Every structure is written in structure tokens, then in C-alpha cells.
Amino acid sequence: TLDGGDGDDELGGDAGDDQLSGGTGDDKLYGGGDDDTLDGGDGNDSLGGGDGDDTLLGGAGKDALWGDLGKDLIKGGGGDDNLGG
């Protein structure tokens, strides 16, 4: 589990099921090779799922959320978001 807290963060997962939380700020979160949960929180965030069955949560702000391989759950939240599977 990685928690970015306040500010602009860049967090990346690795092998295994990762949980990444950006908190407030404009964050960049990248999942690894397994089933990951990425929560951008408030701010204009960029989330990339990677391989596996991932959950991507954008929160408030203008977010870009991109799944990859696997069966992904993608929720943009408030704001104008770009979503891709």
C-alpha cells in the first residue's frame, strides 16, 4: 500500500496486488502486473492500470484513467474525465 498524501505524487506498483492512493494534488499512479487498486483522490490525476484486473477511481477533478490488459473497473468521479479500457 502506497499513500501519496498532499501534493503532486507519482506512485508505481510492482508485482503483486497493489493499493495506491494519490490523496490531494495532481497525481500519476501506475499499477503493476497483478490486480491493483488505484485511487487518485482530489485533483487532476492520471491513472494507468497495467496488466491484471484493476480498479481505477478518479475522484474529483479532470482525470485520465486507462485500463490495460484484464477486466478493469474504471470510475471517473466528479469532473470532466477521459476513460479508456
N, C-alpha and C positions, 0 to 999 in steps of 0.2 A: 504494500500500500504506500503510495506517494501522495502527499498533500502539499500543494504549492502555496496555499495561504494567500495573503495580499500581494499585489503586484503582478507584473507580467512574467509568466513562467514558461519554461519548455521542459516537459517531462516525457520520458520514453520508457516503455515496458520492455521486457525481455522474454525469455522462455518461461512458461508457466502462466497461470491465470492472474493478471494484474488488475489492481484498482488504482486509478489515477484521478485525482481531484485538483482542478486548477485554482479553485477559490475565486476571489475577485481579481480583476485585471484581464488583460488580453493575453490569453494563454494558448500554447501549442502543445497538444497531447497526442502521443503516438503509441498505439498498442503494440504488443509483440506477437509471438507466434501462436498463442493459445486463445482462450476465451476471456476477453478483457472487458472491464467496465471503465469508461471514460466519462467524467462529469466536468464539463467546462466551467460551470458556475456562472456568475455575472461577468459581463464583459464581452468583447468581440473575440470569440475563440475559434481555433482551428483544431479539429479532431480527426484523426485517421485511425481506423480500427486495426488494420493489418489482417493477418490470417486468423482463422478461428471464428467462433460465433460470438460477436461482440455486442455490447450495449453502449451506445453513444448518446449522451444527454447534453444538449447545448445550453440550456438556461436562458436568462435574459441577455439581450444583445444581438448583434448581427453575427451569426456563426456560420462556419463552413464545416459540415460533418460528412465524412466519406467512409463508408464501409469498404471492405475489400473482399477477400475470399470468405466463404462461410455464410451462415444465416445471421444477419445482423438486425438489431432493433435500433432504430435511429429516431430520436425525438428532438426537434429543434428548440422548443420552448418559445418564450416571447421574443419578438423582434423579427426582422427580415433575414431569413436563413437560406443557405444553399445546402441541399441534401443530395447525396449520391450513394448508390448501392454498390 
